[in-house]
Amino acid sequence: MSFTDLARETGLSVSAVHQRVRRLQKRNLIKGFAARLDHEQIGLPLTAFVSIKPIDPAAPDDAPDRLTGVPEIEACHSVAGDESYILKVRVASPNALEDLLQRIRAAANVATRTTVVLSTPWEGRRPPI
């Protein structure tokens, strides 16, 4: 949303909105801005959640570090439960997902469990603040 649109929504002046956003950034409440992409149009229509857990439970917990350079991984969440982490991935096809899973297993020495997203009615909700 532009500063002009945000000002209209809040009933503030554009300069007041700009000043408040700057203060929120300085306090690290706003960590950045991002574009929302149409993943289908950029050739990444398949989204999946990949749960991972170490093959050797005694191994160091360094899977996030080992997987940082894998561009298909959009997010890595540490979770409670059977798995250690859940990865959100986006790829071009089922074959690309299969290849990615092999690379994840090899890079991080983990077992995987995958859930393929069929559709996304909504995501990226704003918090109720």
N, CA, C and O atoms as a GROMACS GRO file, in nm:
protein
  516
    1MET      N    1   0.085  -0.116   0.000
    1MET     CA    2   0.000   0.000   0.000
    1MET      C    3   0.091   0.124   0.000
    1MET      O    4   0.190   0.128   0.072
    2SER      N    5   0.057   0.219  -0.077
    2SER     CA    6   0.136   0.342  -0.084
    2SER      C    7   0.111   0.426   0.042
    2SER      O    8   0.014   0.405   0.113
    3PHE      N    9   0.201   0.523   0.067
    3PHE     CA   10   0.181   0.614   0.179
    3PHE      C   11   0.053   0.695   0.161
    3PHE      O   12  -0.017   0.725   0.258
    4THR      N   13   0.022   0.729   0.038
    4THR     CA   14  -0.100   0.804   0.009
    4THR      C   15  -0.223   0.721   0.046
    4THR      O   16  -0.315   0.770   0.110
    5ASP      N   17  -0.224   0.593   0.004
    5ASP     CA   18  -0.337   0.505   0.037
    5ASP      C   19  -0.347   0.482   0.187
    5ASP      O   20  -0.456   0.479   0.244
    6LEU      N   21  -0.231   0.464   0.251
    6LEU     CA   22  -0.229   0.443   0.396
    6LEU      C   23  -0.281   0.567   0.469
    6LEU      O   24  -0.354   0.555   0.568
    7ALA      N   25  -0.244   0.686   0.421
    7ALA     CA   26  -0.293   0.810   0.480
    7ALA      C   27  -0.445   0.818   0.467
    7ALA      O   28  -0.514   0.855   0.562
    8ARG      N   29  -0.496   0.784   0.350
    8ARG     CA   30  -0.640   0.787   0.327
    8ARG      C   31  -0.711   0.689   0.421
    8ARG      O   32  -0.815   0.722   0.478
    9GLU      N   33  -0.655   0.569   0.437
    9GLU     CA   34  -0.716   0.466   0.524
    9GLU      C   35  -0.717   0.508   0.671
    9GLU      O   36  -0.812   0.478   0.743
   10THR      N   37  -0.611   0.577   0.714
   10THR     CA   38  -0.597   0.611   0.856
   10THR      C   39  -0.648   0.749   0.891
   10THR      O   40  -0.664   0.781   1.009
   11GLY      N   41  -0.673   0.833   0.790
   11GLY     CA   42  -0.718   0.968   0.816
   11GLY      C   43  -0.604   1.062   0.857
   11GLY      O   44  -0.629   1.168   0.914
   12LEU      N   45  -0.482   1.023   0.829
   12LEU     CA   46  -0.365   1.105   0.861
   12LEU      C   47  -0.311   1.168   0.734
   12LEU      O   48  -0.349   1.130   0.623
   13SER      N   49  -0.222   1.265   0.750
   13SER     CA   50  -0.156   1.324   0.634
   13SER      C   51  -0.048   1.228   0.585
   13SER      O   52  -0.002   1.142   0.660
   14VAL      N   53  -0.008   1.243   0.460
   14VAL     CA   54   0.097   1.158   0.403
   14VAL      C   55   0.226   1.174   0.482
   14VAL      O   56   0.294   1.076   0.509
   15SER      N   57   0.260   1.297   0.520
   15SER     CA   58   0.385   1.319   0.595
   15SER      C   59   0.378   1.254   0.734
   15SER      O   60   0.478   1.202   0.781
   16ALA      N   61   0.262   1.256   0.798
   16ALA     CA   62   0.247   1.191   0.930
   16ALA      C   63   0.261   1.040   0.917
   16ALA      O   64   0.324   0.976   1.001
   17VAL      N   65   0.203   0.983   0.812
   17VAL     CA   66   0.215   0.838   0.789
   17VAL      C   67   0.361   0.802   0.765
   17VAL      O   68   0.412   0.706   0.822
   18HIS      N   69   0.428   0.880   0.680
   18HIS     CA   70   0.568   0.855   0.650
   18HIS      C   71   0.651   0.859   0.778
   18HIS      O   72   0.737   0.773   0.799
   19GLN      N   73   0.628   0.957   0.862
   19GLN     CA   74   0.701   0.972   0.988
   19GLN      C   75   0.675   0.854   1.082
   19GLN      O   76   0.768   0.803   1.144
   20ARG      N   77   0.550   0.811   1.092
   20ARG     CA   78   0.518   0.698   1.180
   20ARG      C   79   0.580   0.568   1.129
   20ARG      O   80   0.629   0.487   1.208
   21VAL      N   81   0.578   0.549   0.999
   21VAL     CA   82   0.639   0.428   0.943
   21VAL      C   83   0.789   0.428   0.972
   21VAL      O   84   0.845   0.324   1.009
   22ARG      N   85   0.854   0.541   0.957
   22ARG     CA   86   0.998   0.551   0.988
   22ARG      C   87   1.026   0.515   1.133
   22ARG      O   88   1.121   0.443   1.162
   23ARG      N   89   0.941   0.565   1.225
   23ARG     CA   90   0.959   0.532   1.368
   23ARG      C   91   0.942   0.383   1.393
   23ARG      O   92   1.016   0.323   1.470
   24LEU      N   93   0.843   0.323   1.327
   24LEU     CA   94   0.822   0.178   1.342
   24LEU      C   95   0.940   0.099   1.287
   24LEU      O   96   0.977  -0.004   1.343
   25GLN      N   97   1.001   0.148   1.179
   25GLN     CA   98   1.119   0.083   1.125
   25GLN      C   99   1.236   0.095   1.222
   25GLN      O  100   1.308  -0.002   1.243
   26LYS      N  101   1.256   0.212   1.281
   26LYS     CA  102   1.365   0.232   1.376
   26LYS      C  103   1.350   0.143   1.499
   26LYS      O  104   1.450   0.100   1.557
   27ARG      N  105   1.226   0.115   1.538
   27ARG     CA  106   1.200   0.027   1.654
   27ARG      C  107   1.199  -0.120   1.614
   27ARG      O  108   1.174  -0.207   1.698
   28ASN      N  109   1.227  -0.150   1.487
   28ASN     CA  110   1.228  -0.286   1.433
   28ASN      C  111   1.092  -0.355   1.440
   28ASN      O  112   1.085  -0.478   1.439
   29LEU      N  113   0.985  -0.279   1.446
   29LEU     CA  114   0.852  -0.337   1.435
   29LEU      C  115   0.820  -0.366   1.289
   29LEU      O  116   0.750  -0.462   1.257
   30ILE      N  117   0.870  -0.282   1.200
   30ILE     CA  118   0.864  -0.308   1.056
   30ILE      C  119   1.004  -0.346   1.015
   30ILE      O  120   1.097  -0.265   1.023
   31LYS      N  121   1.020  -0.470   0.970
   31LYS     CA  122   1.153  -0.520   0.935
   31LYS      C  123   1.185  -0.506   0.788
   31LYS      O  124   1.299  -0.531   0.747
   32GLY      N  125   1.088  -0.467   0.707
   32GLY     CA  126   1.113  -0.449   0.564
   32GLY      C  127   0.984  -0.450   0.487
   32GLY      O  128   0.875  -0.463   0.544
   33PHE      N  129   0.997  -0.436   0.357
   33PHE     CA  130   0.882  -0.435   0.268
   33PHE      C  131   0.909  -0.537   0.158
   33PHE      O  132   1.024  -0.558   0.120
   34ALA      N  133   0.804  -0.600   0.108
   34ALA     CA  134   0.822  -0.701   0.005
   34ALA      C  135   0.709  -0.695  -0.096
   34ALA      O  136   0.597  -0.656  -0.064
   35ALA      N  137   0.740  -0.735  -0.216
   35ALA     CA  138   0.638  -0.747  -0.320
   35ALA      C  139   0.571  -0.884  -0.307
   35ALA      O  140   0.637  -0.982  -0.272
   36ARG      N  141   0.442  -0.890  -0.333
   36ARG     CA  142   0.373  -1.018  -0.336
   36ARG      C  143   0.372  -1.066  -0.480
   36ARG      O  144   0.316  -1.000  -0.568
   37LEU      N  145   0.435  -1.178  -0.504
   37LEU     CA  146   0.451  -1.230  -0.639
   37LEU      C  147   0.337  -1.323  -0.677
   37LEU      O  148   0.277  -1.388  -0.591
   38ASP      N  149   0.307  -1.328  -0.804
   38ASP     CA  150   0.216  -1.429  -0.858
   38ASP      C  151   0.304  -1.546  -0.898
   38ASP      O  152   0.366  -1.544  -1.005
   39HIS      N  153   0.311  -1.647  -0.813
   39HIS     CA  154   0.403  -1.758  -0.834
   39HIS      C  155   0.373  -1.839  -0.960
   39HIS      O  156   0.463  -1.896  -1.020
   40GLU      N  157   0.248  -1.843  -0.998
   40GLU     CA  158   0.214  -1.913  -1.123
   40GLU      C  159   0.278  -1.842  -1.242
   40GLU      O  160   0.334  -1.906  -1.330
   41GLN      N  161   0.269  -1.709  -1.243
   41GLN     CA  162   0.322  -1.633  -1.356
   41GLN      C  163   0.474  -1.634  -1.364
   41GLN      O  164   0.531  -1.615  -1.472
   42ILE      N  165   0.542  -1.657  -1.252
   42ILE     CA  166   0.688  -1.663  -1.256
   42ILE      C  167   0.739  -1.807  -1.267
   42ILE      O  168   0.858  -1.833  -1.253
   43GLY      N  169   0.647  -1.900  -1.293
   43GLY     CA  170   0.688  -2.038  -1.320
   43GLY      C  171   0.709  -2.125  -1.198
   43GLY      O  172   0.778  -2.227  -1.205
   44LEU      N  173   0.650  -2.087  -1.084
   44LEU     CA  174   0.662  -2.167  -0.962
   44LEU      C  175   0.523  -2.196  -0.904
   44LEU      O  176   0.491  -2.152  -0.794
   45PRO      N  177   0.441  -2.271  -0.979
   45PRO     CA  178   0.302  -2.290  -0.937
   45PRO      C  179   0.283  -2.392  -0.825
   45PRO      O  180   0.176  -2.395  -0.763
   46LEU      N  181   0.383  -2.475  -0.796
   46LEU     CA  182   0.366  -2.581  -0.698
   46LEU      C  183   0.427  -2.539  -0.564
   46LEU      O  184   0.547  -2.513  -0.554
   47THR      N  185   0.342  -2.533  -0.463
   47THR     CA  186   0.386  -2.502  -0.326
   47THR      C  187   0.371  -2.629  -0.244
   47THR      O  188   0.275  -2.704  -0.260
   48ALA      N  189   0.468  -2.652  -0.154
   48ALA     CA  190   0.461  -2.767  -0.065
   48ALA      C  191   0.522  -2.731   0.070
   48ALA      O  192   0.604  -2.640   0.081
   49PHE      N  193   0.480  -2.804   0.170
   49PHE     CA  194   0.540  -2.794   0.302
   49PHE      C  195   0.617  -2.924   0.325
   49PHE      O  196   0.563  -3.033   0.314
   50VAL      N  197   0.744  -2.909   0.358
   50VAL     CA  198   0.832  -3.024   0.377
   50VAL      C  199   0.874  -3.027   0.523
   50VAL      O  200   0.946  -2.938   0.570
   51SER      N  201   0.828  -3.128   0.595
   51SER     CA  202   0.869  -3.147   0.734
   51SER      C  203   0.998  -3.227   0.734
   51SER      O  204   1.010  -3.327   0.663
   52ILE      N  205   1.094  -3.183   0.814
   52ILE     CA  206   1.222  -3.255   0.819
   52ILE      C  207   1.258  -3.289   0.963
   52ILE      O  208   1.226  -3.215   1.056
   53LYS      N  209   1.326  -3.402   0.978
   53LYS     CA  210   1.384  -3.438   1.107
   53LYS      C  211   1.514  -3.511   1.082
   53LYS      O  212   1.528  -3.580   0.981
   54PRO      N  213   1.610  -3.495   1.172
   54PRO     CA  214   1.741  -3.554   1.148
   54PRO      C  215   1.735  -3.707   1.145
   54PRO      O  216   1.659  -3.769   1.220
   55ILE      N  217   1.815  -3.765   1.058
   55ILE     CA  218   1.825  -3.911   1.055
   55ILE      C  219   1.895  -3.959   1.182
   55ILE      O  220   1.857  -4.060   1.240
   56ASP      N  221   1.998  -3.886   1.224
   56ASP     CA  222   2.072  -3.916   1.346
   56ASP      C  223   2.037  -3.810   1.450
   56ASP      O  224   2.085  -3.696   1.441
   57PRO      N  225   1.954  -3.844   1.550
   57PRO     CA  226   1.913  -3.745   1.650
   57PRO      C  227   2.031  -3.685   1.728
   57PRO      O  228   2.017  -3.578   1.786
   58ALA      N  229   2.145  -3.753   1.730
   58ALA     CA  230   2.262  -3.703   1.803
   58ALA      C  231   2.342  -3.602   1.719
   58ALA      O  232   2.432  -3.536   1.771
   59ALA      N  233   2.309  -3.590   1.592
   59ALA     CA  234   2.381  -3.496   1.503
   59ALA      C  235   2.350  -3.352   1.543
   59ALA      O  236   2.245  -3.326   1.602
   60PRO      N  237   2.440  -3.259   1.511
   60PRO     CA  238   2.413  -3.117   1.542
   60PRO      C  239   2.286  -3.069   1.473
   60PRO      O  240   2.251  -3.113   1.363
   61ASP      N  241   2.217  -2.976   1.540
   61ASP     CA  242   2.094  -2.919   1.485
   61ASP      C  243   2.130  -2.802   1.394
   61ASP      O  244   2.113  -2.686   1.431
   62ASP      N  245   2.180  -2.835   1.274
   62ASP     CA  246   2.227  -2.730   1.184
   62ASP      C  247   2.158  -2.733   1.047
   62ASP      O  248   2.210  -2.679   0.950
   63ALA      N  249   2.042  -2.797   1.041
   63ALA     CA  250   1.970  -2.806   0.913
   63ALA      C  251   1.941  -2.669   0.852
   63ALA      O  252   1.959  -2.652   0.732
   64PRO      N  253   1.895  -2.569   0.930
   64PRO     CA  254   1.870  -2.438   0.868
   64PRO      C  255   1.995  -2.380   0.802
   64PRO      O  256   1.987  -2.323   0.692
   65ASP      N  257   2.109  -2.394   0.867
   65ASP     CA  258   2.233  -2.343   0.809
   65ASP      C  259   2.269  -2.418   0.681
   65ASP      O  260   2.315  -2.358   0.584
   66ARG      N  261   2.249  -2.548   0.681
   66ARG     CA  262   2.282  -2.630   0.564
   66ARG      C  263   2.190  -2.601   0.446
   66ARG      O  264   2.228  -2.623   0.331
   67LEU      N  265   2.070  -2.552   0.474
   67LEU     CA  266   1.970  -2.532   0.368
   67LEU      C  267   1.954  -2.385   0.327
   67LEU      O  268   1.874  -2.356   0.238
   68THR      N  269   2.026  -2.295   0.388
   68THR     CA  270   2.014  -2.153   0.359
   68THR      C  271   2.030  -2.121   0.211
   68THR      O  272   1.959  -2.035   0.159
   69GLY      N  273   2.120  -2.189   0.143
   69GLY     CA  274   2.148  -2.159   0.002
   69GLY      C  275   2.055  -2.224  -0.098
   69GLY      O  276   2.077  -2.212  -0.218
   70VAL      N  277   1.951  -2.293  -0.052
   70VAL     CA  278   1.857  -2.360  -0.143
   70VAL      C  279   1.747  -2.260  -0.178
   70VAL      O  280   1.660  -2.232  -0.095
   71PRO      N  281   1.749  -2.206  -0.300
   71PRO     CA  282   1.658  -2.096  -0.332
   71PRO      C  283   1.510  -2.133  -0.335
   71PRO      O  284   1.425  -2.045  -0.320
   72GLU      N  285   1.478  -2.259  -0.354
   72GLU     CA  286   1.337  -2.299  -0.359
   72GLU      C  287   1.270  -2.296  -0.222
   72GLU      O  288   1.147  -2.300  -0.213
   73ILE      N  289   1.350  -2.289  -0.116
   73ILE     CA  290   1.294  -2.285   0.019
   73ILE      C  291   1.261  -2.141   0.053
   73ILE      O  292   1.350  -2.056   0.064
   74GLU      N  293   1.131  -2.114   0.069
   74GLU     CA  294   1.083  -1.978   0.097
   74GLU      C  295   1.088  -1.946   0.246
   74GLU      O  296   1.112  -1.832   0.284
   75ALA      N  297   1.064  -2.047   0.330
   75ALA     CA  298   1.062  -2.025   0.475
   75ALA      C  299   1.104  -2.152   0.547
   75ALA      O  300   1.083  -2.263   0.498
   76CYS      N  301   1.163  -2.133   0.664
   76CYS     CA  302   1.204  -2.245   0.750
   76CYS      C  303   1.155  -2.214   0.890
   76CYS      O  304   1.194  -2.113   0.950
   77HIS      N  305   1.069  -2.300   0.943
   77HIS     CA  306   1.010  -2.280   1.075
   77HIS      C  307   1.053  -2.392   1.168
   77HIS      O  308   1.036  -2.509   1.136
   78SER      N  309   1.109  -2.357   1.284
   78SER     CA  310   1.137  -2.455   1.389
   78SER      C  311   1.004  -2.487   1.456
   78SER      O  312   0.929  -2.397   1.491
   79VAL      N  313   0.975  -2.617   1.474
   79VAL     CA  314   0.844  -2.657   1.525
   79VAL      C  315   0.855  -2.758   1.638
   79VAL      O  316   0.956  -2.827   1.652
   80ALA      N  317   0.751  -2.765   1.718
   80ALA     CA  318   0.739  -2.868   1.819
   80ALA      C  319   0.668  -2.988   1.756
   80ALA      O  320   0.587  -2.970   1.665
   81GLY      N  321   0.698  -3.106   1.803
   81GLY     CA  322   0.633  -3.225   1.749
   81GLY      C  323   0.734  -3.324   1.698
   81GLY      O  324   0.851  -3.320   1.737
   82ASP      N  325   0.692  -3.413   1.609
   82ASP     CA  326   0.779  -3.517   1.558
   82ASP      C  327   0.892  -3.462   1.472
   82ASP      O  328   1.005  -3.512   1.478
   83GLU      N  329   0.863  -3.362   1.394
   83GLU     CA  330   0.965  -3.303   1.306
   83GLU      C  331   1.037  -3.189   1.377
   83GLU      O  332   0.988  -3.135   1.476
   84SER      N  333   1.153  -3.154   1.325
   84SER     CA  334   1.230  -3.044   1.381
   84SER      C  335   1.196  -2.912   1.314
   84SER      O  336   1.188  -2.808   1.379
   85TYR      N  337   1.175  -2.917   1.182
   85TYR     CA  338   1.149  -2.797   1.104
   85TYR      C  339   1.044  -2.826   0.997
   85TYR      O  340   1.029  -2.939   0.953
   86ILE      N  341   0.973  -2.721   0.957
   86ILE     CA  342   0.885  -2.728   0.841
   86ILE      C  343   0.931  -2.623   0.743
   86ILE      O  344   0.947  -2.506   0.778
   87LEU      N  345   0.953  -2.664   0.620
   87LEU     CA  346   0.999  -2.576   0.514
   87LEU      C  347   0.883  -2.548   0.419
   87LEU      O  348   0.808  -2.639   0.384
   88LYS      N  349   0.869  -2.423   0.378
   88LYS     CA  350   0.774  -2.388   0.273
   88LYS      C  351   0.855  -2.375   0.145
   88LYS      O  352   0.948  -2.294   0.138
   89VAL      N  353   0.819  -2.454   0.044
   89VAL     CA  354   0.895  -2.453  -0.080
   89VAL      C  355   0.804  -2.422  -0.198
   89VAL      O  356   0.684  -2.448  -0.194
   90ARG      N  357   0.865  -2.366  -0.304
   90ARG     CA  358   0.792  -2.338  -0.428
   90ARG      C  359   0.878  -2.388  -0.543
   90ARG      O  360   0.996  -2.356  -0.553
   91VAL      N  361   0.816  -2.467  -0.630
   91VAL     CA  362   0.886  -2.525  -0.744
   91VAL      C  363   0.797  -2.524  -0.868
   91VAL      O  364   0.678  -2.493  -0.861
   92ALA      N  365   0.857  -2.561  -0.981
   92ALA     CA  366   0.787  -2.555  -1.109
   92ALA      C  367   0.699  -2.677  -1.136
   92ALA      O  368   0.600  -2.666  -1.209
   93SER      N  369   0.734  -2.794  -1.078
   93SER     CA  370   0.662  -2.917  -1.117
   93SER      C  371   0.684  -3.026  -1.012
   93SER      O  372   0.769  -3.012  -0.924
   94PRO      N  373   0.606  -3.134  -1.021
   94PRO     CA  374   0.631  -3.248  -0.933
   94PRO      C  375   0.773  -3.303  -0.948
   94PRO      O  376   0.834  -3.343  -0.849
   95ASN      N  377   0.826  -3.307  -1.070
   95ASN     CA  378   0.964  -3.353  -1.089
   95ASN      C  379   1.063  -3.262  -1.018
   95ASN      O  380   1.160  -3.310  -0.959
   96ALA      N  381   1.039  -3.131  -1.025
   96ALA     CA  382   1.127  -3.036  -0.956
   96ALA      C  383   1.117  -3.055  -0.805
   96ALA      O  384   1.217  -3.039  -0.734
   97LEU      N  385   0.998  -3.088  -0.754
   97LEU     CA  386   0.982  -3.114  -0.612
   97LEU      C  387   1.059  -3.239  -0.572
   97LEU      O  388   1.126  -3.241  -0.468
   98GLU      N  389   1.050  -3.342  -0.653
   98GLU     CA  390   1.123  -3.466  -0.625
   98GLU      C  391   1.275  -3.440  -0.619
   98GLU      O  392   1.344  -3.490  -0.531
   99ASP      N  393   1.324  -3.362  -0.714
   99ASP     CA  394   1.466  -3.325  -0.716
   99ASP      C  395   1.502  -3.244  -0.591
   99ASP      O  396   1.606  -3.268  -0.529
  100LEU      N  397   1.418  -3.149  -0.555
  100LEU     CA  398   1.443  -3.067  -0.438
  100LEU      C  399   1.448  -3.152  -0.312
  100LEU      O  400   1.536  -3.132  -0.228
  101LEU      N  401   1.356  -3.245  -0.298
  101LEU     CA  402   1.354  -3.331  -0.179
  101LEU      C  403   1.484  -3.411  -0.167
  101LEU      O  404   1.538  -3.428  -0.057
  102GLN      N  405   1.533  -3.460  -0.278
  102GLN     CA  406   1.661  -3.533  -0.276
  102GLN      C  407   1.774  -3.441  -0.232
  102GLN      O  408   1.859  -3.481  -0.153
  103ARG      N  409   1.775  -3.318  -0.281
  103ARG     CA  410   1.880  -3.223  -0.243
  103ARG      C  411   1.870  -3.186  -0.095
  103ARG      O  412   1.973  -3.173  -0.028
  104ILE      N  413   1.748  -3.169  -0.044
  104ILE     CA  414   1.729  -3.137   0.098
  104ILE      C  415   1.781  -3.252   0.184
  104ILE      O  416   1.854  -3.230   0.281
  105ARG      N  417   1.742  -3.374   0.149
  105ARG     CA  418   1.786  -3.491   0.227
  105ARG      C  419   1.938  -3.503   0.229
  105ARG      O  420   1.997  -3.529   0.333
  106ALA      N  421   2.001  -3.483   0.114
  106ALA     CA  422   2.146  -3.496   0.104
  106ALA      C  423   2.217  -3.382   0.178
  106ALA      O  424   2.316  -3.406   0.248
  107ALA      N  425   2.169  -3.260   0.162
  107ALA     CA  426   2.238  -3.144   0.221
  107ALA      C  427   2.229  -3.142   0.373
  107ALA      O  428   2.326  -3.105   0.439
  108ALA      N  429   2.115  -3.182   0.428
  108ALA     CA  430   2.093  -3.168   0.572
  108ALA      C  431   2.092  -3.301   0.647
  108ALA      O  432   2.080  -3.302   0.770
  109ASN      N  433   2.105  -3.414   0.575
  109ASN     CA  434   2.103  -3.547   0.638
  109ASN      C  435   1.975  -3.565   0.721
  109ASN      O  436   1.980  -3.597   0.840
  110VAL      N  437   1.861  -3.545   0.654
  110VAL     CA  438   1.732  -3.549   0.721
  110VAL      C  439   1.635  -3.642   0.647
  110VAL      O  440   1.654  -3.675   0.530
  111ALA      N  441   1.533  -3.684   0.720
  111ALA     CA  442   1.418  -3.753   0.660
  111ALA      C  443   1.313  -3.645   0.633
  111ALA      O  444   1.304  -3.546   0.705
  112THR      N  445   1.233  -3.665   0.529
  112THR     CA  446   1.132  -3.565   0.492
  112THR      C  447   0.993  -3.627   0.489
  112THR      O  448   0.976  -3.747   0.467
  113ARG      N  449   0.895  -3.541   0.511
  113ARG     CA  450   0.753  -3.575   0.491
  113ARG      C  451   0.692  -3.453   0.424
  113ARG      O  452   0.705  -3.341   0.474
  114THR      N  453   0.627  -3.474   0.310
  114THR     CA  454   0.585  -3.362   0.226
  114THR      C  455   0.434  -3.354   0.212
  114THR      O  456   0.366  -3.455   0.195
  115THR      N  457   0.383  -3.232   0.220
  115THR     CA  458   0.242  -3.204   0.195
  115THR      C  459   0.236  -3.105   0.080
  115THR      O  460   0.292  -2.996   0.089
  116VAL      N  461   0.169  -3.144  -0.029
  116VAL     CA  462   0.156  -3.058  -0.146
  116VAL      C  463   0.031  -2.971  -0.131
  116VAL      O  464  -0.075  -3.021  -0.095
  117VAL      N  465   0.045  -2.843  -0.159
  117VAL     CA  466  -0.066  -2.748  -0.151
  117VAL      C  467  -0.149  -2.759  -0.280
  117VAL      O  468  -0.094  -2.749  -0.390
  118LEU      N  469  -0.278  -2.779  -0.266
  118LEU     CA  470  -0.368  -2.785  -0.382
  118LEU      C  471  -0.414  -2.646  -0.423
  118LEU      O  472  -0.420  -2.616  -0.542
  119SER      N  473  -0.446  -2.562  -0.326
  119SER     CA  474  -0.484  -2.423  -0.353
  119SER      C  475  -0.460  -2.341  -0.227
  119SER      O  476  -0.446  -2.395  -0.118
  120THR      N  477  -0.456  -2.210  -0.244
  120THR     CA  478  -0.435  -2.121  -0.131
  120THR      C  479  -0.546  -2.016  -0.132
  120THR      O  480  -0.534  -1.914  -0.200
  121PRO      N  481  -0.653  -2.040  -0.057
  121PRO     CA  482  -0.762  -1.942  -0.052
  121PRO      C  483  -0.716  -1.805  -0.004
  121PRO      O  484  -0.765  -1.703  -0.052
  122TRP      N  485  -0.621  -1.800   0.093
  122TRP     CA  486  -0.561  -1.675   0.136
  122TRP      C  487  -0.434  -1.703   0.214
  122TRP      O  488  -0.417  -1.811   0.271
  123GLU      N  489  -0.344  -1.604   0.216
  123GLU     CA  490  -0.224  -1.609   0.298
  123GLU      C  491  -0.173  -1.467   0.317
  123GLU      O  492  -0.221  -1.374   0.252
  124GLY      N  493  -0.076  -1.450   0.405
  124GLY     CA  494  -0.020  -1.319   0.428
  124GLY      C  495  -0.113  -1.225   0.503
  124GLY      O  496  -0.112  -1.104   0.480
  125ARG      N  497  -0.194  -1.281   0.593
  125ARG     CA  498  -0.287  -1.201   0.672
  125ARG      C  499  -0.213  -1.100   0.758
  125ARG      O  500  -0.105  -1.128   0.810
  126ARG      N  501  -0.270  -0.985   0.773
  126ARG     CA  502  -0.216  -0.885   0.866
  126ARG      C  503  -0.258  -0.922   1.008
  126ARG      O  504  -0.369  -0.970   1.029
  127PRO      N  505  -0.169  -0.899   1.106
  127PRO     CA  506  -0.207  -0.927   1.245
  127PRO      C  507  -0.312  -0.828   1.293
  127PRO      O  508  -0.317  -0.714   1.245
  128PRO      N  509  -0.396  -0.869   1.387
  128PRO     CA  510  -0.503  -0.781   1.436
  128PRO      C  511  -0.450  -0.681   1.539
  128PRO      O  512  -0.474  -0.695   1.659
  129ILE      N  513  -0.376  -0.580   1.490
  129ILE     CA  514  -0.321  -0.480   1.582
  129ILE      C  515  -0.387  -0.346   1.562
  129ILE      O  516  -0.354  -0.249   1.632
   0.00000   0.00000   0.00000
